[in-house]
Structures are given as C-alpha cells and as structure tokens.
Amino acid sequence: MYLLLVGYCVIIAVASVFGGSLPQFVRFTHRRVQFVISFVSGVMLGVALLHLLPHAISELGRVSTAMIACLAGLLIMFFLIRLFNFHSHDVGSECEQHHEHSQVCQGLHEHLAEIEHHPGLGGKQISWFGLCVGLGLHTLLDGLALAAAYQVEMSHGQLAGLGTFLAIALHKPLDAFAITSLMKARGWSTRQQTVVNLVFATVCPLGALLFVVTLNQSLEYQTILLGLALAFSAGVFLCISLGDLLPEVHFHSHDRIWLSIMLLLGVAVAFGIEHLPGHSHDALVR
C-alpha cells in the first residue's frame, strides 16, 4: 500500500546523502548553483499552486479554510527561516557590486564563508548546528507534505505524490550541501560531516512516517487532516520558493535571461506532471 511512498523516501534520502557528500569532491561554481536554485524554485512554486493547494481545497471543501492553513504554513516557514537563518541573499548582490570580492562567487564554500562574516547580518555567526536544526524542521515538514500528497492521490493513479516527491528530491541535496559545506568551512572532520549528513537524510522519511501514523490513528478526521496538511505544505513550498530560493537569483545582474528560463522550466515540469494521465484534479472535485 505504501510501497511507492517508501521508494520516494529512499530516493530522497539517497539524494540528500549525495548532496551532502559533494563538498568533499566537487567545487560548484556560483553560476551553476544559481541555475539549480532557479529551477528548483520553479518546481516548488508550480507544485504548491498546481498540485498541493487544489488537492487541499478538494479535501476540505472550503477555499477559505485551505487558504488559512496555507497562510499558516507560509508564516511558520518564514519565521523558521528568520530564526535559524537558513540562507542569506545578500552575498550574491554584494559580489556583483564589488568586483574585488568576485572570487566569493566561484562556489558555495566561499558563499557560505562570506555569509558567516557578512556585516549585513549584524555580526551574527551562523552555526552549522543552527543551520542543521532549521533545515531539519523544514525537512520534517517536507516529509509531511510528501506523505499527505501520496495519501490523497493513492487511489487516483499510479503516480501518487510525484510532483511533491520531485520538488523535495531536487531541493534536499541543496540543503544537505549547505550543512556539510559550512561544517567543512568550520574545520569539522569528514567522518563528522558524514554522520550529520546521514542523520539529516533520515529526517524527511521520519516526517512522512510520523504523518502516516498520525493519520491512521485519526481515521475519523482523516479527510480534514489531509486537507489541512496539503494546504499547510503549499504555504511552506510557497515560502521556500518565493521567500528563500528566488531572492538568491533575483538580485543577480548576470544571467538574468537564463535564470528566468530555468525558473520557467521548473514551473513547466510541475505543470507537465499535473497533466500526466490519471493525475488530474478535476476528478477530485466534489
């Protein structure tokens, strides 16, 4: 019954471990990182508006309730980002304005190092542990979104939860990469980075498991819980795409056309998934 969901979780965990291990072997250029971020932003934006929110409205039967839950997800994720400072969007524009710091834009290692000492952060030091906790909570919510999307689509086709899975699987390596990159910059050993990376990779499956167990223990309220979880997840995805990822690329004067194309390509992927056979929301409307 949950075999596909288990498969999703395994792939996401493997993708996360892969992303977290990259700092040991690869130095990504700033340009490539921005392309990936722009594409993932488009996927998450499309999944939130074309996939999660329509499902939530269908399950709840009331647009107002779905939008309140969506707003709650957006605000909670916004304050999590503010509290744990997942990313900084000042570095890219700073690199563009000051050419003497252009080497900072050559990779995420320099990007993170600049964040740590950037005066625009008020002197606040970014701890890898704070980053890990913040992204861990974020990843738990991703697990909830995946399980909710899978649960509600399970009886409507063979590709249940595909859009949500794709958005998470593309985004999770970036999160793991950020954590282990900062650990490496702080001088933590390869073994310690590997342990944290493996633990972080289990968080999303854990979130999915917790939601499935909770849902099966609350059969009487299953439809309401599913609807609220989907709408809440839509808000989380919207906040991540519009408030966290897109500002990383919005303030860059370089590659504006290509970054925009990558964003639209991500939205097109989400749109295409929603129009696969047996994946329409029209059949779910009551």
Beta strands, then each sheet from edge to edge (+ up, - down):
end
